[in-house]
Amino acid sequence: MQRLYLETWEAFIRWHAVGSSGEPVIYLPGLSMSSVSSFLPVAAHNLMIGKTGIMLDYIGSGASDHSDSFSFSLKAHAETVAFVLDELGYTSCHFVGHSFGGSVAIQLALTRPDLVKSLLIAEGNLLPGGGPGSRSIAANSKVEFVNKVFPKMLNRIREDSLIKKSGSDVLASSWSIADVGGIYENAISLVTLPKRFEKDFLLLDIPRCFMFSEENFPAEDTAGTADIPNVKRLESFGVLVEILPKSGHEMMISNPEDFTKILSDFLNTI
């Protein structure tokens, strides 16, 4: 595990690396999730040999420190990622962002295009309003969520992890150590995405892939909702659209084999 002290927020940000040569692939996990728990089977897969995988934990999540002064905005998260890549001397990195991580990766591409060579967005938020999870969190006040809603929510997730697949267990593990106020603020940042966020993503002049889970792929063309963007609109702007079989929103946790295959095939086209 590697670390970098961010003086502005008096906190260490930490990451795990797989491989030490080849183009860097930066893995950004979902809302306040641990990157290793989310992405290790992908980053360490045989298909990713020849790449340097960086599994980064956000401030307030995973192995990174909590910080009382961190804002948890997308711009702040993107800034911390940029600090890490500048420290490592990386430019033109490939980014794999799941859910919240997809939005952070897009934000970084908009503010530091020199750092981003390609984007694979796995059900990342493009439109304001948030997905079901972030909307349910943001429906509360911060005080209510931290003190009343979250403890009950975490207990339900732990109970689910006893009877369901690994996605609930990874979520329970990640959120047990995450900054609870940060979980709330991260959700708020998705619900309040700028109105032109999707358009800015579509206008990026880099290779982009948007991956849907089989469970969440829209059955027919729609105008797009907060958590399900319009497929034809994505494709009309040159975004490659892929469907991950045998998966729900947890995606790379439930089906790392096919997730890695789609990622590898995408990178091989660049």
DRENPA-3360 file (N, C-alpha, C; in nm, 2 decimals, always signed):
BEGIN
1 = MQRLYLET = +0.08/-0.12/+0.00/+0.00/+0.00/+0.00/+0.09/+0.12/+0.00 ~ +0.05/+0.22/-0.08/+0.12/+0.35/-0.09/+0.04/+0.46/-0.04 ~ +0.10/+0.57/+0.00/+0.02/+0.68/+0.06/+0.09/+0.82/+0.02 ~ +0.00/+0.92/+0.03/+0.05/+1.06/+0.00/-0.03/+1.15/+0.10 ~ +0.05/+1.23/+0.17/-0.01/+1.32/+0.27/-0.06/+1.45/+0.19 ~ -0.19/+1.48/+0.21/-0.25/+1.59/+0.15/-0.26/+1.70/+0.26 ~ -0.17/+1.80/+0.26/-0.17/+1.89/+0.36/-0.29/+1.98/+0.38 ~ -0.36/+2.01/+0.26/-0.48/+2.09/+0.26/-0.59/+2.03/+0.35;
9 = WEAFIRWH = -0.59/+1.90/+0.35/-0.70/+1.83/+0.43/-0.64/+1.75/+0.55 ~ -0.51/+1.76/+0.57/-0.45/+1.70/+0.69/-0.48/+1.55/+0.69 ~ -0.46/+1.48/+0.58/-0.50/+1.34/+0.57/-0.41/+1.27/+0.47 ~ -0.39/+1.14/+0.49/-0.32/+1.06/+0.39/-0.43/+1.00/+0.30 ~ -0.40/+1.00/+0.17/-0.48/+0.92/+0.08/-0.39/+0.80/+0.04 ~ -0.46/+0.68/+0.03/-0.38/+0.56/+0.01/-0.43/+0.48/-0.11 ~ -0.34/+0.40/-0.17/-0.38/+0.32/-0.28/-0.29/+0.20/-0.28 ~ -0.34/+0.09/-0.35/-0.27/-0.03/-0.38/-0.24/-0.04/-0.53;
17 = AVGSSGEP = -0.12/-0.09/-0.56/-0.08/-0.10/-0.70/-0.06/-0.25/-0.73 ~ -0.10/-0.28/-0.85/-0.08/-0.42/-0.90/+0.00/-0.40/-1.03 ~ +0.13/-0.46/-1.03/+0.21/-0.44/-1.15/+0.29/-0.31/-1.13 ~ +0.40/-0.31/-1.20/+0.49/-0.19/-1.19/+0.54/-0.14/-1.33 ~ +0.48/-0.19/-1.44/+0.52/-0.15/-1.57/+0.39/-0.15/-1.66 ~ +0.40/-0.08/-1.77/+0.29/-0.07/-1.86/+0.20/+0.05/-1.83 ~ +0.11/+0.08/-1.91/+0.02/+0.19/-1.90/-0.06/+0.18/-1.77 ~ -0.08/+0.30/-1.70/-0.15/+0.29/-1.57/-0.30/+0.29/-1.60;
25 = VIYLPGLS = -0.37/+0.20/-1.52/-0.52/+0.19/-1.52/-0.56/+0.23/-1.38 ~ -0.64/+0.33/-1.36/-0.68/+0.38/-1.23/-0.82/+0.34/-1.20 ~ -0.84/+0.27/-1.09/-0.97/+0.21/-1.06/-1.03/+0.29/-0.94 ~ -1.15/+0.35/-0.97/-1.22/+0.43/-0.88/-1.36/+0.36/-0.85 ~ -1.38/+0.33/-0.72/-1.49/+0.25/-0.68/-1.62/+0.33/-0.66 ~ -1.73/+0.26/-0.62/-1.85/+0.33/-0.59/-1.86/+0.41/-0.47 ~ -1.97/+0.45/-0.43/-1.99/+0.55/-0.32/-1.93/+0.51/-0.19 ~ -1.82/+0.57/-0.15/-1.75/+0.54/-0.03/-1.70/+0.40/-0.01;
33 = MSSVSSFL = -1.68/+0.33/-0.12/-1.64/+0.19/-0.12/-1.49/+0.18/-0.12 ~ -1.44/+0.06/-0.08/-1.30/+0.02/-0.08/-1.27/-0.02/-0.22 ~ -1.16/+0.03/-0.28/-1.12/+0.00/-0.41/-1.07/-0.14/-0.43 ~ -0.99/-0.19/-0.33/-0.94/-0.32/-0.34/-1.05/-0.42/-0.33 ~ -1.14/-0.40/-0.24/-1.26/-0.50/-0.23/-1.34/-0.50/-0.36 ~ -1.35/-0.39/-0.42/-1.43/-0.37/-0.55/-1.35/-0.43/-0.67 ~ -1.22/-0.40/-0.68/-1.15/-0.42/-0.81/-1.04/-0.52/-0.81 ~ -1.00/-0.57/-0.70/-0.88/-0.66/-0.70/-0.89/-0.77/-0.80;
41 = PVAAHNLM = -1.00/-0.85/-0.81/-1.01/-0.95/-0.91/-0.99/-0.91/-1.06 ~ -1.03/-0.78/-1.08/-1.01/-0.72/-1.21/-0.87/-0.68/-1.24 ~ -0.82/-0.60/-1.14/-0.68/-0.54/-1.16/-0.57/-0.65/-1.16 ~ -0.60/-0.76/-1.09/-0.50/-0.87/-1.09/-0.52/-0.98/-1.19 ~ -0.62/-0.96/-1.27/-0.66/-1.06/-1.37/-0.55/-1.08/-1.48 ~ -0.53/-1.20/-1.53/-0.43/-1.23/-1.63/-0.45/-1.14/-1.75 ~ -0.57/-1.10/-1.79/-0.59/-1.01/-1.90/-0.53/-0.87/-1.88 ~ -0.50/-0.83/-1.75/-0.45/-0.70/-1.73/-0.30/-0.70/-1.71;
49 = IGKTGIML = -0.24/-0.82/-1.73/-0.09/-0.82/-1.73/-0.04/-0.72/-1.83 ~ +0.06/-0.65/-1.80/+0.12/-0.55/-1.89/+0.06/-0.41/-1.86 ~ -0.03/-0.40/-1.76/-0.08/-0.27/-1.72/-0.04/-0.25/-1.57 ~ -0.03/-0.13/-1.53/-0.01/-0.09/-1.39/-0.15/-0.05/-1.33 ~ -0.20/-0.14/-1.24/-0.33/-0.11/-1.18/-0.31/-0.03/-1.05 ~ -0.39/+0.08/-1.04/-0.39/+0.17/-0.92/-0.53/+0.16/-0.86 ~ -0.54/+0.10/-0.75/-0.67/+0.10/-0.68/-0.67/+0.20/-0.57 ~ -0.74/+0.31/-0.59/-0.73/+0.43/-0.51/-0.85/+0.44/-0.42;
57 = DYIGSGAS = -0.83/+0.47/-0.29/-0.94/+0.49/-0.19/-0.96/+0.64/-0.17 ~ -1.08/+0.69/-0.18/-1.11/+0.83/-0.16/-1.08/+0.87/-0.01 ~ -1.06/+1.00/+0.01/-1.06/+1.05/+0.15/-1.19/+1.01/+0.21 ~ -1.18/+0.95/+0.33/-1.30/+0.91/+0.41/-1.35/+0.77/+0.37 ~ -1.27/+0.70/+0.29/-1.31/+0.57/+0.25/-1.19/+0.47/+0.25 ~ -1.22/+0.34/+0.26/-1.12/+0.24/+0.25/-1.01/+0.26/+0.35 ~ -0.88/+0.26/+0.29/-0.76/+0.27/+0.38/-0.72/+0.42/+0.39 ~ -0.79/+0.51/+0.32/-0.75/+0.65/+0.33/-0.80/+0.71/+0.46;
65 = DHSDSFSF = -0.74/+0.82/+0.50/-0.78/+0.89/+0.62/-0.92/+0.96/+0.61 ~ -0.98/+0.98/+0.72/-1.10/+1.07/+0.73/-1.04/+1.21/+0.75 ~ -1.12/+1.31/+0.71/-1.08/+1.45/+0.72/-1.20/+1.54/+0.75 ~ -1.18/+1.62/+0.86/-1.29/+1.71/+0.90/-1.31/+1.83/+0.80 ~ -1.20/+1.86/+0.72/-1.21/+1.97/+0.64/-1.23/+1.94/+0.49 ~ -1.25/+1.81/+0.46/-1.27/+1.78/+0.32/-1.42/+1.80/+0.28 ~ -1.44/+1.85/+0.16/-1.58/+1.88/+0.12/-1.66/+1.77/+0.06 ~ -1.59/+1.66/+0.01/-1.65/+1.55/-0.05/-1.73/+1.59/-0.18;
73 = SLKAHAET = -1.69/+1.70/-0.24/-1.75/+1.73/-0.37/-1.67/+1.65/-0.48 ~ -1.73/+1.64/-0.60/-1.66/+1.57/-0.71/-1.53/+1.64/-0.74 ~ -1.53/+1.77/-0.74/-1.41/+1.84/-0.77/-1.30/+1.82/-0.67 ~ -1.34/+1.81/-0.54/-1.24/+1.78/-0.44/-1.18/+1.64/-0.46 ~ -1.27/+1.54/-0.48/-1.22/+1.41/-0.50/-1.13/+1.40/-0.63 ~ -1.17/+1.46/-0.73/-1.09/+1.47/-0.85/-0.95/+1.53/-0.83 ~ -0.95/+1.63/-0.74/-0.83/+1.70/-0.71/-0.73/+1.61/-0.64 ~ -0.79/+1.52/-0.54/-0.70/+1.43/-0.47/-0.64/+1.32/-0.56;
81 = VAFVLDEL = -0.72/+1.28/-0.66/-0.67/+1.18/-0.76/-0.56/+1.25/-0.84 ~ -0.58/+1.37/-0.88/-0.47/+1.44/-0.95/-0.35/+1.45/-0.87 ~ -0.36/+1.48/-0.74/-0.24/+1.49/-0.66/-0.16/+1.36/-0.66 ~ -0.23/+1.25/-0.65/-0.17/+1.12/-0.65/-0.10/+1.09/-0.78 ~ -0.17/+1.12/-0.90/-0.11/+1.09/-1.03/+0.01/+1.18/-1.05 ~ +0.00/+1.31/-1.01/+0.12/+1.40/-1.02/+0.24/+1.35/-0.94 ~ +0.21/+1.30/-0.82/+0.31/+1.24/-0.74/+0.38/+1.12/-0.80 ~ +0.30/+1.04/-0.87/+0.35/+0.92/-0.94/+0.42/+0.95/-1.07;
89 = GYTSCHFV = +0.39/+1.07/-1.12/+0.45/+1.11/-1.25/+0.37/+1.06/-1.37 ~ +0.25/+1.03/-1.35/+0.16/+0.97/-1.45/+0.09/+1.07/-1.53 ~ +0.08/+1.05/-1.66/-0.02/+1.13/-1.74/-0.09/+1.03/-1.83 ~ -0.19/+1.07/-1.90/-0.26/+0.99/-2.00/-0.30/+0.85/-1.94 ~ -0.37/+0.84/-1.83/-0.41/+0.72/-1.77/-0.54/+0.67/-1.82 ~ -0.56/+0.54/-1.82/-0.69/+0.48/-1.84/-0.77/+0.48/-1.70 ~ -0.90/+0.52/-1.71/-0.97/+0.52/-1.59/-1.09/+0.42/-1.59 ~ -1.11/+0.35/-1.49/-1.23/+0.26/-1.47/-1.30/+0.31/-1.35;
97 = GHSFGGSV = -1.42/+0.36/-1.37/-1.50/+0.42/-1.26/-1.63/+0.35/-1.25 ~ -1.66/+0.30/-1.13/-1.79/+0.24/-1.11/-1.88/+0.33/-1.03 ~ -2.00/+0.35/-1.08/-2.10/+0.43/-1.01/-2.05/+0.57/-0.98 ~ -2.04/+0.60/-0.85/-1.98/+0.73/-0.80/-1.84/+0.75/-0.86 ~ -1.76/+0.64/-0.87/-1.63/+0.65/-0.93/-1.63/+0.70/-1.07 ~ -1.73/+0.66/-1.15/-1.74/+0.70/-1.28/-1.76/+0.85/-1.29 ~ -1.84/+0.91/-1.20/-1.86/+1.05/-1.20/-1.73/+1.13/-1.16 ~ -1.66/+1.07/-1.07/-1.53/+1.13/-1.03/-1.43/+1.13/-1.14;
105 = AIQLALTR = -1.43/+1.02/-1.22/-1.34/+1.01/-1.33/-1.37/+1.11/-1.44 ~ -1.50/+1.12/-1.46/-1.54/+1.22/-1.56/-1.50/+1.36/-1.52 ~ -1.52/+1.39/-1.39/-1.49/+1.52/-1.34/-1.34/+1.55/-1.36 ~ -1.26/+1.45/-1.34/-1.11/+1.46/-1.36/-1.08/+1.49/-1.50 ~ -1.15/+1.42/-1.59/-1.12/+1.44/-1.74/-1.16/+1.58/-1.78 ~ -1.26/+1.64/-1.71/-1.30/+1.78/-1.75/-1.20/+1.88/-1.69 ~ -1.14/+1.85/-1.57/-1.06/+1.95/-1.51/-0.91/+1.93/-1.54 ~ -0.87/+1.80/-1.56/-0.73/+1.77/-1.59/-0.72/+1.67/-1.70;
113 = PDLVKSLL = -0.75/+1.72/-1.82/-0.75/+1.63/-1.94/-0.62/+1.56/-1.97 ~ -0.51/+1.63/-1.92/-0.38/+1.57/-1.95/-0.36/+1.44/-1.87 ~ -0.44/+1.41/-1.77/-0.43/+1.29/-1.69/-0.51/+1.17/-1.74 ~ -0.60/+1.20/-1.83/-0.70/+1.10/-1.87/-0.69/+1.06/-2.02 ~ -0.66/+0.94/-2.05/-0.65/+0.89/-2.18/-0.77/+0.82/-2.23 ~ -0.84/+0.75/-2.14/-0.97/+0.69/-2.17/-1.05/+0.67/-2.05 ~ -1.18/+0.65/-2.07/-1.28/+0.63/-1.96/-1.36/+0.51/-1.98 ~ -1.37/+0.41/-1.89/-1.47/+0.31/-1.89/-1.56/+0.34/-1.77;
121 = IAEGNLLP = -1.68/+0.38/-1.79/-1.77/+0.42/-1.69/-1.88/+0.31/-1.67 ~ -1.87/+0.25/-1.55/-1.96/+0.14/-1.52/-2.08/+0.19/-1.44 ~ -2.19/+0.21/-1.51/-2.31/+0.27/-1.45/-2.28/+0.39/-1.36 ~ -2.20/+0.48/-1.41/-2.17/+0.60/-1.34/-2.29/+0.70/-1.36 ~ -2.30/+0.79/-1.27/-2.41/+0.90/-1.28/-2.36/+1.00/-1.38 ~ -2.45/+1.03/-1.48/-2.43/+1.14/-1.57/-2.53/+1.25/-1.56 ~ -2.64/+1.23/-1.50/-2.75/+1.33/-1.49/-2.78/+1.36/-1.34 ~ -2.82/+1.48/-1.32/-2.86/+1.52/-1.18/-2.98/+1.44/-1.13;
129 = GGGPGSRS = -2.99/+1.42/-1.00/-3.10/+1.35/-0.95/-3.06/+1.22/-0.88 ~ -2.95/+1.16/-0.92/-2.89/+1.05/-0.85/-2.97/+0.92/-0.88 ~ -2.91/+0.81/-0.85/-2.97/+0.68/-0.86/-3.05/+0.65/-0.73 ~ -3.11/+0.53/-0.72/-3.19/+0.50/-0.61/-3.12/+0.51/-0.48 ~ -3.00/+0.46/-0.47/-2.93/+0.46/-0.34/-2.89/+0.60/-0.30 ~ -2.84/+0.68/-0.39/-2.80/+0.82/-0.35/-2.92/+0.90/-0.32 ~ -3.03/+0.88/-0.40/-3.15/+0.96/-0.37/-3.21/+0.93/-0.23 ~ -3.20/+0.80/-0.19/-3.26/+0.76/-0.06/-3.18/+0.82/+0.05;
137 = IAANSKVE = -3.04/+0.83/+0.03/-2.96/+0.89/+0.13/-2.98/+1.04/+0.14 ~ -2.99/+1.11/+0.02/-3.00/+1.25/+0.02/-3.14/+1.30/+0.06 ~ -3.23/+1.21/+0.07/-3.37/+1.25/+0.12/-3.37/+1.29/+0.26 ~ -3.27/+1.26/+0.34/-3.26/+1.29/+0.48/-3.17/+1.41/+0.50 ~ -3.18/+1.47/+0.62/-3.09/+1.57/+0.66/-2.96/+1.50/+0.70 ~ -2.85/+1.57/+0.70/-2.72/+1.50/+0.73/-2.72/+1.45/+0.87 ~ -2.77/+1.53/+0.96/-2.78/+1.48/+1.10/-2.86/+1.36/+1.12 ~ -2.98/+1.36/+1.05/-3.07/+1.24/+1.06/-3.01/+1.12/+1.00;
145 = FVNKVFPK = -2.94/+1.14/+0.89/-2.88/+1.02/+0.82/-2.77/+0.96/+0.91 ~ -2.68/+1.05/+0.96/-2.57/+1.00/+1.04/-2.61/+0.93/+1.16 ~ -2.71/+0.99/+1.23/-2.74/+0.94/+1.37/-2.85/+0.84/+1.37 ~ -2.94/+0.84/+1.27/-3.06/+0.75/+1.28/-3.07/+0.66/+1.16 ~ -3.06/+0.71/+1.04/-3.08/+0.63/+0.92/-2.97/+0.53/+0.89 ~ -2.84/+0.58/+0.90/-2.73/+0.50/+0.86/-2.71/+0.38/+0.95 ~ -2.72/+0.39/+1.08/-2.71/+0.26/+1.16/-2.80/+0.15/+1.12 ~ -2.93/+0.19/+1.10/-3.03/+0.09/+1.06/-3.00/+0.04/+0.92;
153 = MLNRIRED = -2.95/+0.13/+0.83/-2.92/+0.09/+0.69/-2.80/-0.01/+0.69 ~ -2.70/+0.02/+0.77/-2.59/-0.07/+0.78/-2.62/-0.21/+0.84 ~ -2.71/-0.21/+0.93/-2.76/-0.34/+0.99/-2.83/-0.42/+0.88 ~ -2.91/-0.35/+0.80/-2.98/-0.43/+0.70/-2.89/-0.48/+0.59 ~ -2.79/-0.40/+0.56/-2.69/-0.45/+0.46/-2.61/-0.57/+0.52 ~ -2.58/-0.57/+0.65/-2.51/-0.68/+0.71/-2.60/-0.80/+0.71 ~ -2.72/-0.79/+0.74/-2.82/-0.90/+0.73/-2.83/-0.96/+0.59 ~ -2.83/-0.87/+0.49/-2.84/-0.91/+0.35/-2.71/-0.99/+0.31;
161 = SLIKKSGS = -2.60/-0.95/+0.37/-2.47/-1.02/+0.33/-2.47/-1.16/+0.38 ~ -2.55/-1.20/+0.47/-2.56/-1.34/+0.52/-2.63/-1.43/+0.42 ~ -2.72/-1.37/+0.34/-2.80/-1.45/+0.26/-2.79/-1.42/+0.11 ~ -2.72/-1.31/+0.07/-2.71/-1.27/-0.07/-2.57/-1.29/-0.12 ~ -2.55/-1.25/-0.24/-2.41/-1.26/-0.30/-2.32/-1.16/-0.24 ~ -2.19/-1.16/-0.29/-2.09/-1.09/-0.22/-2.10/-0.94/-0.23 ~ -2.19/-0.88/-0.31/-2.20/-0.74/-0.32/-2.24/-0.67/-0.19 ~ -2.33/-0.73/-0.12/-2.38/-0.68/+0.01/-2.26/-0.68/+0.11;
169 = DVLASSWS = -2.19/-0.79/+0.11/-2.08/-0.81/+0.20/-1.97/-0.70/+0.18 ~ -1.94/-0.67/+0.05/-1.84/-0.57/+0.02/-1.89/-0.43/+0.07 ~ -2.02/-0.41/+0.04/-2.07/-0.28/+0.08/-2.07/-0.27/+0.24 ~ -2.11/-0.37/+0.31/-2.11/-0.37/+0.45/-1.97/-0.34/+0.51 ~ -1.87/-0.41/+0.45/-1.73/-0.40/+0.49/-1.68/-0.26/+0.47 ~ -1.71/-0.20/+0.35/-1.66/-0.07/+0.31/-1.73/+0.04/+0.40 ~ -1.86/+0.03/+0.41/-1.93/+0.14/+0.49/-1.91/+0.13/+0.64 ~ -1.86/+0.01/+0.69/-1.83/+0.00/+0.83/-1.72/+0.09/+0.87;
177 = IADVGGIY = -1.63/+0.12/+0.78/-1.51/+0.20/+0.81/-1.51/+0.33/+0.74 ~ -1.61/+0.36/+0.67/-1.62/+0.49/+0.59/-1.66/+0.60/+0.68 ~ -1.63/+0.72/+0.64/-1.68/+0.85/+0.71/-1.83/+0.86/+0.68 ~ -1.91/+0.84/+0.78/-2.06/+0.84/+0.75/-2.11/+0.97/+0.70 ~ -2.05/+1.08/+0.75/-2.09/+1.21/+0.69/-2.04/+1.22/+0.55 ~ -1.93/+1.16/+0.52/-1.88/+1.16/+0.38/-1.97/+1.08/+0.29 ~ -2.02/+0.97/+0.33/-2.12/+0.89/+0.25/-2.24/+0.98/+0.21 ~ -2.28/+1.06/+0.31/-2.40/+1.15/+0.28/-2.36/+1.25/+0.18;
185 = ENAISLVT = -2.24/+1.32/+0.20/-2.20/+1.43/+0.11/-2.17/+1.37/-0.03 ~ -2.11/+1.25/-0.04/-2.09/+1.19/-0.17/-2.22/+1.17/-0.24 ~ -2.32/+1.13/-0.17/-2.46/+1.11/-0.23/-2.51/+1.24/-0.28 ~ -2.50/+1.34/-0.20/-2.55/+1.48/-0.23/-2.48/+1.52/-0.36 ~ -2.35/+1.49/-0.38/-2.28/+1.54/-0.50/-2.33/+1.48/-0.62 ~ -2.38/+1.36/-0.61/-2.45/+1.29/-0.73/-2.58/+1.35/-0.76 ~ -2.66/+1.37/-0.65/-2.80/+1.42/-0.67/-2.79/+1.56/-0.73 ~ -2.69/+1.63/-0.70/-2.68/+1.77/-0.74/-2.58/+1.79/-0.86;
193 = LPKRFEKD = -2.56/+1.69/-0.94/-2.47/+1.70/-1.05/-2.51/+1.82/-1.14 ~ -2.41/+1.89/-1.19/-2.44/+2.00/-1.29/-2.53/+1.96/-1.40 ~ -2.62/+2.04/-1.45/-2.71/+2.00/-1.56/-2.63/+1.96/-1.68 ~ -2.52/+2.03/-1.71/-2.44/+2.00/-1.83/-2.34/+1.89/-1.81 ~ -2.34/+1.82/-1.70/-2.24/+1.71/-1.68/-2.24/+1.61/-1.79 ~ -2.36/+1.56/-1.82/-2.37/+1.45/-1.93/-2.31/+1.51/-2.06 ~ -2.35/+1.63/-2.10/-2.31/+1.69/-2.22/-2.16/+1.70/-2.23 ~ -2.10/+1.75/-2.11/-1.96/+1.76/-2.11/-1.89/+1.63/-2.13;
201 = FLLLDIPR = -1.94/+1.52/-2.07/-1.89/+1.39/-2.09/-1.90/+1.35/-2.23 ~ -2.01/+1.37/-2.30/-2.03/+1.33/-2.43/-1.94/+1.40/-2.53 ~ -1.90/+1.52/-2.49/-1.82/+1.60/-2.58/-1.67/+1.58/-2.56 ~ -1.63/+1.49/-2.47/-1.49/+1.46/-2.45/-1.43/+1.39/-2.57 ~ -1.32/+1.43/-2.61/-1.25/+1.38/-2.73/-1.15/+1.27/-2.69 ~ -1.20/+1.17/-2.62/-1.12/+1.06/-2.58/-1.20/+0.93/-2.59 ~ -1.14/+0.81/-2.60/-1.22/+0.69/-2.61/-1.30/+0.67/-2.48 ~ -1.43/+0.64/-2.49/-1.52/+0.62/-2.38/-1.60/+0.50/-2.40;
209 = CFMFSEEN = -1.62/+0.43/-2.29/-1.71/+0.31/-2.29/-1.80/+0.33/-2.17 ~ -1.93/+0.31/-2.19/-2.03/+0.31/-2.08/-2.08/+0.16/-2.07 ~ -2.06/+0.10/-1.95/-2.10/-0.03/-1.93/-2.23/-0.04/-1.84 ~ -2.33/-0.11/-1.89/-2.45/-0.14/-1.81/-2.44/-0.28/-1.76 ~ -2.50/-0.30/-1.64/-2.52/-0.44/-1.60/-2.64/-0.49/-1.67 ~ -2.65/-0.62/-1.69/-2.76/-0.69/-1.75/-2.89/-0.65/-1.69 ~ -2.89/-0.64/-1.55/-3.01/-0.62/-1.48/-3.07/-0.47/-1.50 ~ -2.98/-0.38/-1.53/-3.02/-0.24/-1.54/-3.02/-0.19/-1.68;
217 = FPAEDTAG = -2.98/-0.27/-1.78/-2.99/-0.22/-1.92/-3.13/-0.19/-1.95 ~ -3.16/-0.07/-2.01/-3.30/-0.04/-2.04/-3.36/-0.13/-2.15 ~ -3.48/-0.18/-2.12/-3.54/-0.27/-2.21/-3.57/-0.21/-2.35 ~ -3.60/-0.08/-2.35/-3.63/-0.01/-2.47/-3.57/+0.13/-2.46 ~ -3.55/+0.20/-2.57/-3.50/+0.33/-2.57/-3.58/+0.43/-2.49 ~ -3.51/+0.51/-2.41/-3.58/+0.61/-2.33/-3.51/+0.74/-2.35 ~ -3.57/+0.85/-2.30/-3.51/+0.98/-2.30/-3.39/+0.99/-2.20 ~ -3.38/+0.89/-2.12/-3.28/+0.89/-2.01/-3.34/+0.93/-1.88;
225 = TADIPNVK = -3.30/+0.87/-1.77/-3.34/+0.90/-1.64/-3.21/+0.93/-1.56 ~ -3.23/+0.96/-1.43/-3.12/+1.00/-1.35/-3.01/+0.89/-1.34 ~ -3.06/+0.76/-1.34/-2.96/+0.66/-1.32/-2.95/+0.57/-1.44 ~ -3.03/+0.59/-1.55/-3.02/+0.51/-1.67/-3.01/+0.61/-1.79 ~ -2.89/+0.63/-1.84/-2.88/+0.73/-1.95/-2.94/+0.67/-2.08 ~ -2.96/+0.75/-2.18/-3.01/+0.71/-2.31/-2.91/+0.64/-2.39 ~ -2.93/+0.52/-2.43/-2.83/+0.44/-2.50/-2.80/+0.50/-2.64 ~ -2.90/+0.53/-2.71/-2.88/+0.59/-2.85/-2.80/+0.72/-2.84;
233 = RLESFGVL = -2.83/+0.80/-2.74/-2.76/+0.93/-2.72/-2.61/+0.90/-2.69 ~ -2.58/+0.81/-2.61/-2.44/+0.77/-2.58/-2.37/+0.73/-2.71 ~ -2.44/+0.65/-2.79/-2.37/+0.59/-2.91/-2.36/+0.70/-3.02 ~ -2.45/+0.80/-3.02/-2.45/+0.90/-3.12/-2.33/+0.99/-3.10 ~ -2.27/+1.00/-2.98/-2.16/+1.08/-2.95/-2.03/+0.99/-2.94 ~ -2.04/+0.87/-3.00/-1.92/+0.79/-3.01/-1.88/+0.71/-2.89 ~ -1.97/+0.70/-2.79/-1.95/+0.62/-2.67/-1.98/+0.48/-2.70 ~ -1.89/+0.39/-2.67/-1.91/+0.25/-2.68/-2.00/+0.20/-2.57;
241 = VEILPKSG = -2.11/+0.13/-2.60/-2.20/+0.08/-2.50/-2.18/-0.07/-2.49 ~ -2.16/-0.12/-2.36/-2.15/-0.26/-2.34/-2.24/-0.31/-2.23 ~ -2.28/-0.43/-2.24/-2.37/-0.49/-2.13/-2.30/-0.60/-2.06 ~ -2.29/-0.59/-1.93/-2.22/-0.70/-1.85/-2.32/-0.80/-1.81 ~ -2.31/-0.93/-1.87/-2.40/-1.03/-1.83/-2.40/-1.08/-1.69 ~ -2.50/-1.14/-1.64/-2.51/-1.20/-1.51/-2.47/-1.10/-1.40 ~ -2.52/-0.98/-1.40/-2.48/-0.88/-1.30/-2.59/-0.78/-1.28 ~ -2.59/-0.73/-1.15/-2.66/-0.61/-1.12/-2.57/-0.49/-1.10;
249 = HEMMISNP = -2.60/-0.39/-1.02/-2.52/-0.27/-1.01/-2.38/-0.30/-0.95 ~ -2.37/-0.41/-0.88/-2.24/-0.44/-0.82/-2.14/-0.48/-0.92 ~ -2.18/-0.52/-1.04/-2.11/-0.55/-1.16/-1.98/-0.62/-1.14 ~ -1.86/-0.55/-1.12/-1.73/-0.62/-1.12/-1.72/-0.71/-1.00 ~ -1.80/-0.70/-0.90/-1.80/-0.79/-0.79/-1.87/-0.92/-0.82 ~ -1.98/-0.91/-0.89/-2.06/-1.03/-0.92/-2.01/-1.10/-1.04 ~ -1.94/-1.03/-1.13/-1.90/-1.09/-1.26/-1.76/-1.03/-1.30 ~ -1.66/-1.06/-1.22/-1.53/-1.00/-1.26/-1.47/-1.05/-1.39;
257 = EDFTKILS = -1.50/-1.18/-1.42/-1.44/-1.23/-1.54/-1.49/-1.16/-1.67 ~ -1.62/-1.14/-1.68/-1.67/-1.07/-1.80/-1.64/-0.92/-1.80 ~ -1.64/-0.87/-1.67/-1.60/-0.72/-1.66/-1.46/-0.70/-1.71 ~ -1.37/-0.79/-1.67/-1.23/-0.77/-1.72/-1.22/-0.79/-1.87 ~ -1.29/-0.89/-1.92/-1.29/-0.91/-2.07/-1.33/-0.79/-2.14 ~ -1.44/-0.72/-2.10/-1.49/-0.60/-2.17/-1.39/-0.49/-2.15 ~ -1.33/-0.48/-2.03/-1.23/-0.37/-2.01/-1.11/-0.40/-2.10 ~ -1.06/-0.52/-2.10/-0.94/-0.55/-2.18/-0.97/-0.53/-2.33;
265 = DFLNTI = -1.08/-0.57/-2.38/-1.11/-0.55/-2.52/-1.12/-0.40/-2.55 ~ -1.18/-0.32/-2.46/-1.19/-0.18/-2.48/-1.05/-0.12/-2.49 ~ -0.96/-0.15/-2.40/-0.82/-0.10/-2.39/-0.74/-0.14/-2.52 ~ -0.77/-0.26/-2.57/-0.70/-0.30/-2.68/-0.74/-0.23/-2.81 ~ -0.84/-0.15/-2.81/-0.88/-0.08/-2.93/-0.82/+0.06/-2.93 ~ -0.75/+0.10/-2.82/-0.70/+0.24/-2.80/-0.56/+0.24/-2.85;
% end
